[in-house]
Amino acid sequence: MAVTQAPATRPAPAPGAPAKTPVKSPPRPVSVPGRVRLLTGLSLGALALMLGSVVLGALVAGAGVDDIGRDAGPQALATTGLYRNMSEMDALAAESLLQGRERGPEQADLELYDQRRRQIAEALLGAHELALDNTAEKNTITSLIEGLGRYERLASQARLLDRQSQHAPGPPPDDVVAVYQRATDLMHKELLPQAYNLTLESGTIVRRAYEDARSSATLANGAVALTGVLTLALLVVLQVYLTRRYRRVFNPMLLGATALVAVGLIGGAALLNSQDSALQAAKQDSFDEVLVLSRARAISNSLHGDQIRSLIDPERRDTYNHTFFDKSQSLVYIEAKSLGDYQAGLNGAFDDFVGLLGTTLVGQDRVKVFTAFQRFQQSDSQLRASDVRGGIAVFQQAAKADYAAYDQTMETLAKRHEVDFNRAIDSGAGALEALWRWVPAALVLAGALVLAGVRPRLKEYR
């Protein structure tokens, strides 16, 4: 009879003996296809990051170009023109009262007056769009609109009274002067300061937009450089691994992808830098110059208005002479204690004058503007040395024309800088267009080449 043997059992561990831990099997080594897939995935991931950096940089740069060149910049210049046009409106109103019955207000250049009024309305509209959520700036614009309405009523009343008086050329009757004094006080004590503050706010918006664009562009350039170098390094590692593991020559698809990434890195960085340089040229070399010249023209126009007002309002002549002197000093500063000393001292001040124009102009531009300003001041000196009737004659025959020539010189210079500004903006936009057109396409094609180069090697393991 067969005896069935019971299965052997392990003896139970002694009480208190430590339990044996199971022995872990060593980790399985990563296979060659796994390493290829890992390197390929890292390369494609880095390529995607590079593409994202390029696209993000292009978007940021494009926003900067639009802000400075198409939006905030032109609207800021429009608000600068607001001050100048408002000053000219008041000067034109004063000039119409000066003519008397020989050339009454109804025959004055009311078309130019209306043109300036339309330009003011357009500037206020542009400033309102630029203000966005800036409540204080919008309140200033609303106040300007309301104040200009009051000024229009007073100026119209002064012209009506002047037309009814039929006075000879020269200072109008006292009742006309009284109404005009209220109008010009409103303009210079309330409206023009508000317009100047609006100009400063608009300039600040442009400066902040420019600084944000430059800062973002610097970060974008750094991101493109970092991800580009990382992508190139991973592609080289992948290429070397495939070459050594498969004992073959370099993979032509990966070589093509590496070349495209290198081209994308160099081209993308170059185009972003070109856009950044164009933005810098537009802001610092052109926009700032136009802004300064526009402010100088605005002050000069107000200065010319003081010249006219001193003729129609003898009671305030000393006040207007003093403001004329102060504004002249702000444009071209030289040491002088009175207007007469100042105008006499301009003859030898070309080399060392400062002020708004002195810190801006160089070379032939400095010569042209200073010469025109000096000629205008000389005719003003003749005007102030004459009696009222003689002063009006000097104004009509010399001072008015000299001021027009001086203003035209600055306007020509400002327009030249505006052309340079638009050219720089177009250059930046062109660089961005080239970046959008070529760099993303090159990087996408590089990704396709990586996949095409790796796929045959992976097939060998199926």
Order of alpha helices (4+ residues) and beta strands (2+ residues): alpha-alpha-alpha-alpha-alpha-alpha-alpha-alpha-alpha-alpha-alpha-alpha-alpha-alpha
